[in-house]
Structure formats: structure tokens, C-alpha cells
Amino acid sequence: MTWRVDEAEPGMVILMHVVRGSPAARQVFAAGDRIYQVGGHDFADEAAFARLTKTDSESLPLLVERDGRLRTVTLQFRQTEPLKRAA
């Protein structure tokens, strides 16, 4: 996903693009979503946001606003179902 910051609203990033088929897209992230926290932590700027999103964890909770409503969405990075071999 790609994002931008708005200097008028520090401590938040706005999603600009979510790659189709990515973990973020599968969990219903969309362009225009605003992210306020990563892993329960506030961030001051874009560099801090990028640092917080780099994780070896299988999941990462994000505080997201869409249409004026806040919700916590947990981004899952790894396949939760076993892979199946094609015939």
C-alpha cells in the first residue's frame, strides 16, 4: 500500500493505493482510509509510521478511520490456512 501525510493533520497517514490481492486488500483496506495508530502506538510522522509497520510479527493491529468511524483492524501477514497443492 502507498500513503501520504497531511501536514495539517500530523500523527496520521492517508492510504492512497492498496495493491489488489495483498494482505491489506484482503482485509478491506481502501484508498482514503486514515491510519492513526500502529500496534497500539501513536506516531508523529511518516518515518515513525514506516518504522512501526516493519515487523516480523504475523499480525499488526492498526487504528483506522473510514467515513468518520474508528475501528481497529488487524493486518494478517501470513497464510492462516494450510496451502493446498494444485492437481
C-alpha positions as CSV (number, residue, x, y, z in Angstrom):
1,M,0.0,0.0,0.0
2,T,1.1,3.6,-0.5
3,W,0.2,6.5,1.7
4,R,0.6,10.2,2.1
5,V,0.8,12.6,5.0
6,D,-1.2,15.8,5.5
7,E,0.8,18.5,7.4
8,A,-2.5,19.9,8.6
9,E,-3.2,16.6,10.4
10,P,0.0,15.3,12.0
11,G,0.1,11.8,13.5
12,M,-1.9,10.2,10.8
13,V,-1.4,8.8,7.3
14,I,-3.9,8.5,4.4
15,L,-3.9,5.4,2.3
16,M,-3.6,6.3,-1.4
17,H,-3.4,2.9,-3.0
18,V,-3.9,-0.7,-1.8
19,V,-2.5,-3.4,-4.1
20,R,-5.2,-5.8,-5.2
21,G,-4.7,-9.3,-3.7
22,S,-2.3,-8.0,-0.9
23,P,-2.9,-8.8,2.8
24,A,-4.2,-5.2,3.2
25,A,-6.7,-5.5,0.3
26,R,-7.9,-8.9,1.6
27,Q,-8.7,-7.2,4.9
28,V,-10.7,-4.5,3.3
29,F,-8.3,-1.6,3.5
30,A,-9.1,1.0,0.9
31,A,-7.7,4.2,-0.6
32,G,-8.8,7.1,1.7
33,D,-8.6,5.2,4.9
34,R,-6.7,7.1,7.6
35,I,-4.4,5.3,10.0
36,Y,-3.8,6.8,13.5
37,Q,-2.0,4.0,15.4
38,V,0.2,1.0,14.6
39,G,0.4,-1.8,17.1
40,G,-1.3,0.4,19.7
41,H,1.3,3.2,19.3
42,D,0.8,6.7,18.1
43,F,3.3,8.1,15.6
44,A,4.5,11.6,15.0
45,D,5.5,11.5,11.3
46,E,5.8,9.4,8.2
47,A,9.2,8.0,9.2
48,A,7.8,6.8,12.6
49,F,4.8,5.2,10.8
50,A,7.1,3.3,8.4
51,R,9.3,2.1,11.3
52,L,6.3,0.8,13.2
53,T,5.0,-1.1,10.2
54,K,8.2,-3.0,9.8
55,T,7.6,-6.2,11.9
56,D,8.4,-9.9,11.9
57,S,5.0,-10.5,13.6
58,E,2.3,-12.4,11.8
59,S,-0.2,-9.6,12.6
60,L,-0.3,-5.9,13.2
61,P,-3.3,-4.0,14.7
62,L,-4.0,-0.6,13.1
63,L,-6.4,2.1,14.3
64,V,-8.2,3.1,11.1
65,E,-10.8,5.7,10.3
66,R,-13.2,5.4,7.4
67,D,-16.3,7.6,6.9
68,G,-15.8,9.1,10.3
69,R,-15.7,5.8,12.2
70,L,-12.7,4.5,14.0
71,R,-12.0,0.7,14.2
72,T,-9.1,-1.5,14.9
73,V,-8.2,-3.8,12.0
74,T,-5.6,-6.5,12.5
75,L,-3.5,-6.9,9.4
76,Q,-2.5,-10.6,8.9
77,F,0.7,-11.2,7.1
78,R,0.9,-14.9,6.9
79,Q,-1.5,-17.5,5.4
80,T,-3.7,-18.8,8.2
81,E,-4.9,-21.8,6.2
82,P,-2.6,-24.6,5.0
83,L,-1.6,-24.2,1.4
84,K,-3.0,-26.8,-1.0
85,R,-1.1,-28.3,-3.9
86,A,-2.7,-27.9,-7.3
87,A,-3.6,-31.1,-9.0
